[in-house]
Amino acid sequence: MREVFVNLIFNALDAMPKGGDLSIVMRREGVFVIVEVADTGSGMSDEVQRRVFEPFFTTKGVKGTGLGLPVSYGIVSRHDGRIELDTELGRGTRFSIALPAISTRSVADEMARTVHAIGPPAHLADVVVVDDDASVAEMVAEALRDRGHAVRCATGGLAALEMLGVQPATVLVTDLSMPDMSGIDLALEARNRWPEIRTVLMTGADLSSLGDVPIEQIGDFTLSKPFEIDELVYLVESAAGLAVKK
């Protein structure tokens, strides 16, 4: 949750380059705790408002990854909460987060009952996620961890191979464009060393122009950026043989 609030505060500051007011208010409403982060900055257009929680969408140019608000949305959702915004061009933005209010005793009792009934959660698949942008790798990893998978992250192909050498994985998820070793070379080398590994290739490039090797010989599945989180999870679980047919 700290990551959520830090992200909202920095977004508010970015929206007020000439200064303004930032307010943070918390109150109880029935079974929810409401936290509001509001600014008097530039606000958002209707189009930006519609896309603000979309992965990789950013209005900050090269300075932004387009992951802050989608990751925040995922974190709030994992806490059984919701996040909403109220904004208007030239009149600022207010993000409202509603989280279920629950006592410490209730949390402890529920955890004890869960562990007693089903034991600790079992990992479904062992996944290695590779992207030279650590924030992208972590976003992918968090989405997969939420599904119960064991996930390790690497920020380059060479680091990924070293990681796999220590402990092989069920699925390799890799970006294709990386400086030290391309995702294509990584996927081919991983398949050569560990024939059982399945691969999911992430790219924003045209898949038809990736070289002489057919894409089918490189990866089991391909994922074009920008992508939906549900699509990512489905492909990884398909690669691991765990997905339920849609």
Backbone as JSON, one array per atom type, in Angstrom:
{
  "sequence": "MREVFVNLIFNALDAMPKGGDLSIVMRREGVFVIVEVADTGSGMSDEVQRRVFEPFFTTKGVKGTGLGLPVSYGIVSRHDGRIELDTELGRGTRFSIALPAISTRSVADEMARTVHAIGPPAHLADVVVVDDDASVAEMVAEALRDRGHAVRCATGGLAALEMLGVQPATVLVTDLSMPDMSGIDLALEARNRWPEIRTVLMTGADLSSLGDVPIEQIGDFTLSKPFEIDELVYLVESAAGLAVKK",
  "N": [[0.82, -1.21, 0.0], [2.03, 1.18, 0.61], [3.46, 1.73, -1.71], [1.38, 2.38, -3.44], [0.36, 4.82, -2.37], [2.62, 6.47, -2.46], [3.01, 6.58, -5.22], [0.63, 7.9, -6.05], [0.99, 10.37, -4.8], [3.32, 11.35, -6.05], [2.37, 11.51, -8.67], [0.47, 13.52, -8.33], [2.14, 15.69, -7.69], [3.56, 15.91, -10.09], [1.52, 16.85, -11.67], [1.3, 19.42, -10.89], [3.27, 21.5, -11.76], [3.8, 24.2, -11.34], [3.22, 24.57, -8.76], [0.75, 24.21, -6.08], [-2.06, 22.78, -4.31], [-1.95, 19.91, -2.29], [-3.82, 17.37, -0.93], [-4.49, 14.95, 1.58], [-6.79, 12.78, 2.78], [-8.43, 10.8, 5.21], [-11.07, 8.62, 6.11], [-13.73, 6.91, 7.83], [-16.23, 4.91, 6.4], [-18.91, 3.2, 6.95], [-18.31, -0.15, 6.41], [-15.92, 0.34, 5.26], [-12.68, 1.87, 4.86], [-11.85, 4.99, 3.72], [-9.58, 6.58, 1.63], [-8.44, 9.57, 0.37], [-6.65, 11.17, -2.18], [-5.84, 14.2, -3.33], [-5.35, 16.8, -5.78], [-4.65, 20.14, -7.02], [-4.05, 20.4, -9.65], [-3.36, 20.04, -13.19], [-5.33, 18.31, -14.1], [-7.26, 15.82, -16.01], [-7.97, 14.83, -19.38], [-10.97, 13.49, -20.96], [-10.26, 11.25, -22.51], [-7.72, 10.5, -21.48], [-8.52, 9.91, -18.88], [-10.1, 7.65, -19.31], [-8.16, 5.8, -19.99], [-6.33, 5.6, -17.97], [-5.71, 3.54, -16.17], [-4.65, 1.65, -17.75], [-2.16, -0.67, -18.69], [1.13, 0.47, -19.53], [0.28, 2.82, -20.68], [0.97, 6.23, -20.81], [1.32, 9.7, -19.96], [3.6, 11.03, -19.67], [5.69, 10.96, -21.42], [9.03, 10.0, -22.27], [9.8, 9.86, -19.66], [8.0, 8.38, -18.23], [6.69, 5.13, -17.36], [4.19, 4.11, -17.63], [3.13, 2.34, -15.83], [2.64, 2.85, -13.17], [-0.03, 3.57, -12.17], [-1.61, 1.31, -13.13], [-0.31, -0.77, -11.67], [-0.81, 0.13, -9.08], [-3.59, -0.07, -9.08], [-3.84, -2.85, -9.23], [-2.71, -3.6, -6.77], [-4.47, -2.43, -4.88], [-6.79, -3.83, -5.57], [-6.03, -6.41, -4.84], [-6.18, -6.17, -2.15], [-8.82, -6.36, -1.73], [-10.11, -4.0, -2.3], [-11.14, -0.87, -3.83], [-10.41, 1.53, -6.39], [-10.95, 4.78, -7.44], [-11.42, 7.67, -9.59], [-11.82, 11.2, -9.8], [-11.87, 13.77, -11.98], [-10.98, 16.76, -13.81], [-10.16, 18.74, -16.59], [-7.88, 21.29, -15.92], [-8.82, 21.62, -13.34], [-7.89, 19.91, -11.46], [-7.35, 16.67, -9.76], [-8.82, 13.92, -8.07], [-8.12, 11.03, -6.37], [-9.78, 8.28, -5.04], [-9.62, 5.81, -2.63], [-11.0, 2.87, -1.51], [-10.97, 0.72, 1.14], [-11.53, -2.4, 2.74], [-12.54, -2.28, 6.11], [-11.12, -3.86, 8.84], [-10.58, -5.72, 11.78], [-7.54, -6.28, 13.67], [-7.6, -8.65, 15.13], [-9.53, -10.12, 13.73], [-8.23, -10.53, 11.27], [-6.03, -12.14, 12.07], [-7.38, -14.39, 13.1], [-8.68, -15.31, 10.8], [-6.49, -15.98, 9.14], [-5.36, -18.05, 10.64], [-7.43, -19.95, 10.56], [-7.48, -20.49, 7.81], [-4.89, -21.56, 7.23], [-4.98, -23.8, 8.87], [-7.03, -25.24, 7.66], [-6.33, -25.69, 4.92], [-3.62, -25.66, 4.72], [-0.34, -24.24, 3.93], [-0.16, -22.21, 0.94], [0.31, -23.8, -2.23], [2.75, -23.67, -4.83], [1.97, -23.23, -8.19], [3.37, -23.09, -10.64], [6.78, -22.67, -11.65], [8.26, -19.76, -12.47], [10.31, -17.72, -14.51], [10.85, -14.36, -15.04], [11.86, -12.01, -17.42], [13.11, -8.87, -18.11], [14.59, -5.88, -19.23], [13.71, -3.58, -18.09], [13.13, -3.06, -14.89], [10.76, -2.4, -13.55], [8.71, -3.27, -15.24], [9.2, -6.02, -15.26], [8.69, -6.6, -12.57], [5.98, -5.91, -12.38], [4.8, -7.86, -14.02], [5.62, -10.12, -12.59], [4.29, -9.77, -10.11], [1.61, -10.03, -10.87], [1.55, -12.73, -11.57], [2.36, -13.95, -9.2], [0.15, -13.43, -7.65], [-1.55, -15.37, -8.52], [-0.57, -17.59, -7.37], [1.82, -18.61, -8.3], [5.34, -19.36, -8.27], [7.76, -16.95, -8.66], [10.63, -15.61, -10.2], [12.72, -12.82, -10.9], [14.65, -11.34, -13.53], [16.9, -8.95, -14.91], [18.08, -9.11, -17.36], [19.33, -11.13, -20.11], [21.65, -12.73, -19.65], [21.78, -12.81, -16.86], [19.42, -14.17, -16.41], [19.95, -16.71, -17.51], [21.93, -17.57, -15.76], [20.41, -17.69, -13.43], [18.56, -19.68, -14.12], [20.31, -21.77, -14.37], [20.96, -22.33, -11.75], [18.49, -23.07, -10.68], [16.2, -24.63, -12.58], [13.28, -23.59, -14.51], [9.69, -23.75, -14.96], [8.39, -22.13, -16.82], [9.54, -19.62, -19.0], [9.38, -16.21, -19.21], [9.95, -13.64, -21.34], [11.13, -10.44, -22.41], [11.78, -9.21, -25.73], [13.53, -7.25, -26.7], [16.46, -6.44, -25.47], [19.46, -5.14, -23.98], [21.9, -6.62, -23.3], [21.59, -9.25, -24.12], [19.54, -10.57, -26.53], [16.0, -11.29, -26.34], [15.29, -13.32, -28.08], [17.7, -14.76, -28.48], [18.08, -15.55, -25.85], [15.79, -17.17, -25.37], [16.21, -19.24, -27.26], [18.66, -20.29, -26.35], [17.92, -21.09, -23.78], [16.05, -23.08, -24.39], [17.75, -24.87, -25.61], [19.44, -25.67, -23.52], [17.65, -26.47, -21.53], [15.4, -28.47, -22.43], [12.74, -28.91, -21.67], [11.62, -26.54, -20.88], [9.13, -24.0, -21.18], [8.21, -21.2, -23.2], [7.31, -17.74, -23.15], [7.02, -14.96, -25.11], [7.47, -11.51, -24.92], [6.76, -8.51, -26.61], [6.98, -5.34, -28.25], [7.37, -5.1, -30.87], [7.01, -5.79, -34.45], [6.08, -8.99, -35.01], [6.52, -10.4, -37.31], [8.88, -9.61, -38.35], [11.24, -10.45, -37.14], [13.54, -11.79, -37.77], [15.41, -14.58, -39.25], [14.69, -16.99, -38.08], [11.79, -18.89, -37.56], [9.09, -17.68, -35.59], [7.72, -19.59, -34.15], [9.62, -21.47, -33.52], [11.01, -20.29, -31.58], [9.47, -19.3, -29.4], [6.81, -20.57, -27.34], [4.51, -19.17, -26.93], [3.38, -15.89, -27.83], [3.28, -12.45, -26.87], [1.94, -9.39, -27.38], [2.91, -6.06, -26.72], [1.04, -3.09, -25.94], [-0.4, -5.15, -23.31], [-3.11, -6.98, -21.8], [-3.39, -7.79, -18.34], [-4.77, -10.13, -17.63], [-4.57, -11.56, -19.99], [-1.82, -12.07, -20.14], [-1.48, -13.71, -17.83], [-3.08, -15.88, -18.54], [-1.7, -16.93, -20.8], [0.77, -17.68, -19.67], [-0.08, -19.63, -17.85], [-1.18, -21.38, -19.66], [1.15, -22.18, -20.99], [2.31, -23.58, -18.9], [0.62, -25.65, -18.73], [-1.68, -25.39, -17.22], [-3.88, -23.84, -17.63], [-7.39, -23.13, -17.83], [-9.58, -23.82, -20.44], [-10.86, -21.13, -22.37]],
  "CA": [[0.0, 0.0, 0.0], [2.92, 2.35, 0.58], [3.76, 2.01, -3.12], [0.2, 3.03, -4.01], [0.25, 6.22, -1.94], [3.77, 7.2, -3.0], [2.75, 6.81, -6.64], [-0.4, 8.92, -6.19], [1.56, 11.65, -4.39], [4.22, 11.83, -7.11], [1.53, 11.91, -9.81], [-0.11, 14.82, -8.0], [3.2, 16.71, -7.8], [3.83, 16.1, -11.52], [0.4, 17.6, -12.26], [1.34, 20.81, -10.39], [4.65, 21.98, -11.93], [3.92, 25.58, -10.85], [2.73, 24.6, -7.38], [-0.67, 23.96, -5.87], [-2.41, 22.15, -3.04], [-2.08, 18.45, -2.22], [-4.49, 16.99, 0.31], [-4.69, 13.52, 1.84], [-7.85, 12.67, 3.78], [-8.87, 9.43, 5.48], [-12.27, 8.59, 6.95], [-14.43, 5.63, 7.89], [-17.58, 4.89, 5.86], [-19.46, 1.86, 7.12], [-17.31, -1.22, 6.53], [-14.76, 0.72, 4.47], [-11.84, 3.03, 5.15], [-11.69, 5.76, 2.49], [-8.42, 7.45, 1.56], [-8.5, 10.42, -0.81], [-5.46, 11.94, -2.51], [-6.36, 15.19, -4.29], [-4.46, 17.91, -6.14], [-5.28, 21.25, -7.75], [-3.22, 20.5, -10.85], [-3.86, 20.21, -14.55], [-6.47, 17.44, -14.38], [-7.13, 14.88, -17.13], [-9.0, 14.82, -20.4], [-11.81, 12.29, -20.93], [-9.51, 10.13, -23.08], [-6.72, 10.07, -20.5], [-9.24, 9.31, -17.76], [-10.54, 6.31, -19.7], [-7.03, 4.89, -20.19], [-5.33, 5.85, -16.94], [-5.33, 2.29, -15.51], [-4.21, 0.73, -18.81], [-0.71, -0.84, -18.62], [2.02, 1.09, -20.51], [-0.22, 4.12, -21.13], [1.56, 7.3, -20.01], [1.31, 11.05, -20.51], [4.85, 11.65, -19.24], [6.73, 10.76, -22.43], [10.08, 9.04, -21.95], [9.99, 9.8, -18.21], [7.02, 7.5, -17.61], [6.6, 3.74, -17.82], [2.8, 3.73, -17.81], [2.85, 1.19, -14.96], [2.35, 3.25, -11.8], [-1.44, 3.43, -11.8], [-2.05, -0.08, -13.24], [0.21, -1.54, -10.54], [-1.57, 0.57, -7.91], [-4.92, -0.66, -9.21], [-3.72, -4.26, -8.87], [-2.45, -3.73, -5.32], [-5.72, -2.15, -4.17], [-7.71, -4.95, -5.83], [-5.59, -7.56, -4.05], [-6.61, -5.92, -0.77], [-10.29, -6.36, -1.79], [-10.56, -2.62, -2.31], [-11.4, -0.29, -5.15], [-9.81, 2.84, -6.59], [-11.72, 5.57, -8.39], [-10.91, 9.02, -9.72], [-12.68, 12.3, -10.22], [-10.91, 14.73, -12.54], [-11.46, 17.66, -14.86], [-9.06, 19.56, -17.1], [-7.71, 22.59, -15.3], [-9.42, 21.73, -12.0], [-7.3, 18.94, -10.54], [-7.72, 15.26, -9.76], [-8.96, 13.28, -6.76], [-8.19, 9.58, -6.34], [-10.4, 7.76, -3.83], [-9.35, 4.39, -2.42], [-11.85, 2.28, -0.48], [-10.42, -0.54, 1.62], [-12.38, -2.97, 3.8], [-12.06, -2.11, 7.47], [-11.15, -5.15, 9.52], [-9.78, -5.66, 12.99], [-6.35, -7.13, 13.7], [-7.99, -9.98, 15.61], [-10.22, -10.82, 12.65], [-7.22, -10.97, 10.3], [-5.27, -13.24, 12.65], [-8.25, -15.55, 13.19], [-8.92, -15.82, 9.45], [-5.27, -16.63, 8.68], [-5.22, -19.3, 11.37], [-8.41, -20.89, 10.04], [-7.09, -20.87, 6.46], [-3.74, -22.45, 7.29], [-5.41, -25.06, 9.48], [-7.91, -25.97, 6.76], [-5.75, -26.09, 3.63], [-2.16, -25.62, 4.76], [0.23, -23.13, 3.18], [-0.45, -22.31, -0.5], [1.3, -24.5, -3.07], [3.05, -22.98, -6.07], [1.49, -23.96, -9.36], [4.43, -23.15, -11.64], [7.99, -21.9, -11.35], [8.37, -18.86, -13.62], [11.35, -16.69, -14.54], [10.43, -13.22, -15.85], [13.06, -11.27, -17.82], [12.91, -7.6, -18.82], [15.62, -4.95, -18.79], [13.02, -2.59, -17.27], [12.79, -3.78, -13.66], [9.38, -2.14, -13.17], [7.88, -4.15, -16.05], [9.4, -7.38, -14.75], [8.02, -6.73, -11.28], [4.54, -5.9, -12.61], [4.45, -9.19, -14.51], [5.82, -11.06, -11.5], [3.24, -9.61, -9.1], [0.38, -10.6, -11.42], [1.67, -14.19, -11.52], [2.38, -14.36, -7.79], [-1.23, -13.39, -7.16], [-2.18, -16.63, -8.93], [0.05, -18.68, -6.63], [3.03, -19.1, -8.94], [6.64, -18.91, -7.77], [8.3, -16.12, -9.73], [11.91, -14.94, -10.02], [12.9, -11.77, -11.91], [16.0, -11.01, -13.99], [16.85, -7.76, -15.76], [18.88, -9.34, -18.56], [19.4, -12.53, -20.53], [22.75, -13.44, -19.0], [21.37, -13.05, -15.48], [18.38, -15.18, -16.45], [20.58, -18.01, -17.71], [22.58, -17.93, -14.49], [19.33, -18.04, -12.52], [18.03, -20.98, -14.54], [21.33, -22.78, -14.09], [20.86, -22.69, -10.33], [17.2, -23.76, -10.52], [15.41, -24.52, -13.81], [11.91, -23.1, -14.34], [8.67, -24.33, -15.82], [8.09, -21.18, -17.89], [10.38, -18.43, -19.15], [8.69, -15.07, -19.82], [11.03, -12.69, -21.63], [11.04, -9.38, -23.4], [12.68, -9.52, -26.84], [14.52, -6.2, -26.92], [17.26, -6.2, -24.27], [20.79, -4.73, -24.44], [23.02, -7.55, -23.15], [21.28, -10.48, -24.85], [18.16, -10.44, -26.99], [15.08, -12.32, -25.87], [15.34, -14.45, -29.01], [18.88, -15.57, -28.14], [17.83, -16.14, -24.54], [14.81, -18.25, -25.5], [16.84, -20.35, -27.98], [19.67, -20.89, -25.47], [17.21, -21.77, -22.7], [15.49, -24.32, -24.94], [18.87, -25.78, -25.89], [19.94, -26.2, -22.26], [16.56, -27.1, -20.76], [14.4, -28.73, -23.47], [11.38, -28.96, -21.15], [11.12, -25.21, -20.52], [8.2, -23.37, -22.12], [8.57, -19.78, -23.3], [6.35, -16.71, -23.55], [7.79, -13.83, -25.6], [6.79, -10.22, -24.87], [7.42, -7.56, -27.51], [6.2, -4.3, -28.89], [7.79, -5.08, -32.28], [6.28, -6.6, -35.4], [6.59, -10.35, -34.87], [6.86, -10.95, -38.62], [10.17, -9.08, -38.82], [12.2, -10.7, -36.07], [14.73, -12.51, -38.23], [15.25, -15.75, -40.11], [14.13, -18.13, -37.34], [10.35, -18.74, -37.35], [8.77, -17.37, -34.2], [7.26, -20.82, -33.51], [10.78, -22.2, -33.03], [11.62, -19.51, -30.5], [8.59, -19.25, -28.25], [5.56, -21.32, -27.39], [3.45, -18.17, -27.01], [3.85, -14.51, -27.98], [2.4, -11.47, -26.23], [2.26, -8.07, -27.92], [2.7, -4.92, -25.83], [0.59, -3.3, -24.57], [-1.25, -6.32, -23.14], [-3.93, -7.04, -20.6], [-2.82, -8.68, -17.34], [-5.44, -11.43, -17.72], [-4.01, -12.27, -21.15], [-0.51, -12.54, -19.71], [-1.63, -14.83, -16.89], [-3.62, -17.02, -19.28], [-0.66, -17.53, -21.64], [1.74, -18.35, -18.81], [-0.7, -20.85, -17.33], [-1.27, -22.3, -20.8], [2.49, -22.73, -21.18], [2.57, -24.51, -17.81], [-0.37, -26.72, -18.78], [-2.59, -25.2, -16.09], [-4.99, -22.94, -17.96], [-8.69, -23.67, -18.19], [-9.96, -23.29, -21.75], [-11.86, -20.05, -22.36]],
  "C": [[0.86, 1.26, 0.0], [3.24, 2.73, -0.86], [2.6, 2.74, -3.79], [0.19, 4.51, -3.66], [1.42, 7.06, -2.44], [3.54, 7.54, -4.47], [1.71, 7.91, -6.84], [0.14, 10.3, -5.82], [2.47, 12.21, -5.48], [3.44, 12.24, -8.35], [0.92, 13.29, -9.57], [0.92, 15.93, -8.15], [3.53, 16.98, -9.27], [2.75, 16.94, -12.18], [0.39, 19.06, -11.82], [2.75, 21.38, -10.53], [4.87, 23.41, -11.42], [3.42, 25.71, -9.41], [1.23, 24.39, -7.3], [-0.88, 23.32, -4.52], [-2.54, 20.64, -3.21], [-2.73, 18.11, -0.89], [-4.66, 15.48, 0.38], [-5.66, 13.41, 3.0], [-8.22, 11.2, 3.97], [-10.08, 9.47, 6.41], [-12.88, 7.18, 6.9], [-15.83, 5.8, 7.31], [-18.11, 3.47, 5.95], [-18.35, 0.84, 7.31], [-16.05, -0.89, 5.74], [-13.99, 1.87, 5.12], [-11.57, 3.71, 3.8], [-10.46, 6.65, 2.6], [-8.5, 8.24, 0.26], [-7.2, 11.19, -0.96], [-5.87, 12.9, -3.63], [-5.33, 16.29, -4.54], [-5.26, 18.97, -6.89], [-4.54, 21.49, -9.06], [-3.99, 20.57, -12.14], [-5.07, 19.35, -14.88], [-6.23, 16.57, -15.61], [-8.27, 15.07, -18.11], [-9.83, 13.53, -20.27], [-11.05, 11.07, -21.45], [-8.48, 9.6, -22.1], [-7.4, 9.38, -19.33], [-9.66, 7.88, -18.08], [-9.38, 5.32, -19.71], [-6.04, 4.88, -19.04], [-4.87, 4.58, -16.23], [-4.85, 1.24, -16.51], [-2.68, 0.58, -18.76], [0.01, -0.2, -19.81], [1.48, 2.4, -21.08], [0.36, 5.2, -20.23], [1.42, 8.63, -20.73], [2.62, 11.76, -20.2], [5.99, 11.47, -20.23], [7.75, 9.74, -21.96], [10.3, 8.91, -20.45], [9.07, 8.79, -17.55], [7.02, 6.1, -18.2], [5.16, 3.34, -18.12], [2.4, 2.57, -16.92], [2.41, 1.59, -13.56], [0.91, 3.02, -11.4], [-1.98, 2.02, -12.03], [-1.56, -0.96, -12.1], [-0.54, -1.17, -9.27], [-2.97, -0.03, -7.91], [-4.89, -2.13, -8.79], [-3.52, -4.46, -7.38], [-3.73, -3.49, -4.54], [-6.71, -3.3, -4.36], [-7.34, -6.17, -5.01], [-5.94, -7.4, -2.57], [-8.14, -5.84, -0.69], [-10.85, -4.94, -1.73], [-10.88, -2.16, -3.72], [-10.76, 1.1, -5.2], [-10.57, 3.56, -7.7], [-11.1, 6.96, -8.5], [-11.97, 9.97, -10.21], [-11.76, 13.4, -10.7], [-11.57, 15.58, -13.61], [-10.29, 18.54, -15.28], [-9.05, 20.93, -16.44], [-8.22, 22.71, -13.89], [-8.94, 20.62, -11.05], [-7.88, 17.54, -10.62], [-7.84, 14.76, -8.32], [-9.05, 11.77, -6.96], [-8.78, 9.16, -5.0], [-10.16, 6.25, -3.76], [-10.23, 3.92, -1.27], [-11.29, 0.91, -0.12], [-11.31, -1.09, 2.72], [-11.75, -2.79, 5.17], [-12.2, -3.44, 8.21], [-10.21, -5.09, 10.72], [-8.58, -6.58, 12.89], [-6.71, -8.54, 14.14], [-8.67, -10.77, 14.51], [-9.24, -11.35, 11.62], [-6.47, -12.18, 10.83], [-6.11, -14.51, 12.7], [-8.48, -16.17, 11.82], [-7.69, -16.53, 8.9], [-5.09, -17.98, 9.35], [-6.18, -20.36, 10.83], [-8.01, -21.4, 8.65], [-5.94, -21.87, 6.47], [-4.12, -23.8, 7.86], [-6.19, -25.91, 8.49], [-7.18, -26.5, 5.53], [-4.23, -26.11, 3.64], [-1.65, -24.44, 3.97], [-0.02, -23.3, 1.69], [0.68, -22.99, -1.26], [1.52, -23.7, -4.35], [2.6, -23.84, -7.25], [2.58, -24.12, -10.41], [5.6, -22.3, -11.18], [8.31, -21.09, -12.6], [9.55, -17.92, -13.44], [10.9, -15.61, -15.52], [11.66, -12.35, -16.14], [12.65, -10.02, -18.59], [13.97, -6.63, -18.32], [15.03, -3.76, -18.03], [12.5, -3.31, -16.02], [11.33, -3.58, -13.27], [8.41, -3.01, -13.97], [7.98, -5.58, -15.54], [8.65, -7.58, -13.45], [6.51, -6.72, -11.43], [4.06, -7.26, -13.07], [4.55, -10.21, -13.38], [4.71, -10.98, -10.47], [1.93, -10.22, -9.58], [0.4, -12.13, -11.33], [1.71, -14.7, -10.09], [0.97, -14.36, -7.19], [-1.98, -14.66, -7.49], [-1.54, -17.83, -8.25], [1.31, -19.24, -7.23], [4.28, -18.57, -8.23], [7.34, -18.18, -8.9], [9.63, -15.52, -9.3], [12.08, -13.95, -11.17], [14.38, -11.6, -12.25], [15.88, -9.82, -14.93], [17.75, -7.88, -16.99], [18.98, -10.82, -18.86], [20.48, -13.33, -19.83], [22.41, -13.76, -17.55], [20.3, -14.14, -15.41], [18.96, -16.58, -16.62], [21.28, -18.49, -16.45], [21.54, -18.38, -13.47], [18.76, -19.41, -12.84], [19.02, -22.1, -14.28], [21.31, -23.24, -12.65], [19.59, -23.49, -10.07], [16.38, -23.57, -11.78], [13.97, -24.09, -13.5], [10.97, -23.85, -15.27], [8.45, -23.46, -17.05], [9.07, -20.02, -17.83], [9.56, -17.37, -19.86], [9.73, -14.0, -20.07], [10.63, -11.64, -22.64], [12.03, -9.71, -24.52], [13.79, -8.5, -27.0], [15.23, -5.88, -25.62], [18.71, -5.98, -24.69], [21.87, -5.8, -24.37], [22.84, -8.82, -23.97], [19.82, -10.41, -25.26], [17.3, -11.56, -26.42], [15.05, -13.54, -26.78], [16.51, -15.36, -28.67], [18.7, -16.25, -26.79], [16.89, -17.33, -24.64], [15.43, -19.47, -26.2], [17.86, -21.07, -27.1], [19.0, -21.66, -24.33], [16.62, -23.09, -23.18], [16.57, -25.35, -25.21], [19.35, -26.44, -24.6], [18.88, -26.97, -21.47], [15.39, -27.35, -21.7], [12.95, -28.7, -22.97], [10.79, -27.58, -20.87], [10.19, -24.69, -21.61], [8.44, -21.86, -22.08], [7.4, -18.92, -23.75], [7.16, -15.46, -23.9], [6.96, -12.56, -25.58], [7.51, -9.24, -25.79], [6.43, -6.51, -27.99], [6.49, -4.2, -30.37], [6.85, -5.93, -33.13], [6.87, -8.01, -35.4], [7.0, -10.96, -36.21], [8.24, -10.51, -39.1], [11.27, -9.3, -37.79], [13.42, -11.5, -36.5], [14.39, -13.75, -39.02], [14.59, -16.92, -39.4], [12.64, -17.92, -37.15], [10.04, -18.56, -35.87], [8.33, -18.61, -33.44], [8.41, -21.64, -32.96], [11.46, -21.5, -31.86], [10.76, -19.56, -29.24], [7.34, -20.08, -28.44], [4.37, -20.37, -27.54], [4.09, -16.8, -27.18], [2.8, -13.56, -27.42], [2.83, -10.08, -26.68], [1.96, -6.99, -26.89], [1.96, -3.82, -26.59], [-0.36, -4.49, -24.48], [-2.06, -6.19, -21.87], [-3.31, -8.06, -19.63], [-3.45, -10.07, -17.42], [-4.9, -12.25, -18.88], [-2.64, -12.84, -20.82], [-0.63, -13.78, -18.85], [-2.12, -16.07, -17.64], [-2.55, -17.7, -20.12], [0.38, -18.27, -20.8], [1.17, -19.66, -18.27], [-0.95, -21.86, -18.44], [0.07, -22.96, -21.06], [2.81, -23.78, -20.13], [1.59, -25.66, -17.81], [-1.41, -26.62, -17.7], [-3.84, -24.43, -16.44], [-6.26, -23.73, -18.25], [-9.11, -23.03, -19.5], [-11.04, -22.23, -21.62], [-13.0, -20.42, -23.28]]
}
